[in-house]
Structure formats: structure tokens, C-alpha cells
Amino acid sequence: MDIAKAAQAGDLTMEKDGLRLFLEERANQMLMNTTIDFNEAQGFVLSGMQPSSCGSSCSC
């Protein structure tokens, strides 16, 4: 994950409430049905994320 000002070739761009998010196709598939929220104490919090099919040693 990184902060970007613009999408890279092949990225999916999503925008909601002024927040623009650029996702690689692989990340988009992994985050399907995931809720991303922001908490002042914790930062970004992801809930509902599906378990990765690549195992715990993967750097997905």
C-alpha cells in the first residue's frame, strides 16, 4: 500500500466522499465486500476482508 496522486496503468479508480482510491486489479479482487473505515486511534480499519488464498507467507 502506498499513497499516490494518480492511478497507474490498469488501476481501478474509486471515489467516495472526496476520498479517491486507486486499486490494482489483484487488490480489487482481494478487497471485494470489504469495508474500509478510518479511526483516529487506529488509522485505516478493514472489516469483512476475505481470507487470502495465497497463504500467510504471501506479500499480497
C-alpha positions as CSV (number, residue, x, y, z in Angstrom):
1,M,0.0,0.0,0.0
2,D,1.2,3.5,-0.9
3,I,0.0,7.0,-1.2
4,A,-0.4,8.0,-4.9
5,K,-1.6,11.2,-6.6
6,A,-2.7,9.4,-9.7
7,A,-3.7,5.9,-10.9
8,Q,-1.1,3.7,-12.7
9,A,-2.0,1.9,-15.9
10,G,-4.5,-0.8,-15.2
11,D,-5.6,0.6,-11.8
12,L,-9.3,0.8,-10.9
13,T,-10.2,4.3,-9.5
14,M,-13.0,4.6,-6.9
15,E,-14.1,7.8,-5.2
16,K,-16.5,8.4,-2.2
17,D,-17.0,11.5,-0.1
18,G,-13.9,13.1,-1.6
19,L,-11.6,10.2,-1.0
20,R,-10.1,8.8,-4.2
21,L,-8.7,5.2,-4.1
22,F,-6.6,3.5,-6.8
23,L,-6.5,-0.3,-6.7
24,E,-4.5,-2.8,-8.7
25,E,-6.8,-5.4,-10.2
26,R,-5.4,-8.1,-7.8
27,A,-6.1,-5.8,-4.8
28,N,-9.6,-5.1,-6.0
29,Q,-10.3,-8.8,-6.1
30,M,-8.9,-9.3,-2.6
31,L,-10.9,-6.4,-1.2
32,M,-14.3,-7.4,-2.6
33,N,-17.0,-6.9,0.0
34,T,-14.5,-5.3,2.4
35,T,-15.4,-2.1,4.3
36,I,-12.6,0.4,4.7
37,D,-13.0,2.9,7.6
38,F,-10.8,5.4,9.3
39,N,-10.4,5.6,13.1
40,E,-8.3,8.4,14.7
41,A,-6.7,5.9,17.1
42,Q,-6.1,3.1,14.7
43,G,-5.9,4.6,11.2
44,F,-7.5,2.7,8.4
45,V,-9.5,-0.3,9.5
46,L,-10.6,-3.1,7.1
47,S,-13.5,-5.3,8.0
48,G,-15.2,-8.2,6.1
49,M,-12.0,-9.0,4.2
50,Q,-12.0,-12.5,2.7
51,P,-9.1,-14.8,3.8
52,S,-6.3,-14.8,1.2
53,S,-6.0,-17.8,-1.0
54,C,-2.2,-17.4,-1.2
55,G,-1.4,-18.3,2.4
56,S,0.2,-16.4,5.3
57,S,3.7,-16.2,3.6
58,C,2.3,-14.2,0.7
59,S,3.0,-10.4,0.5
60,C,-0.4,-9.7,-1.0
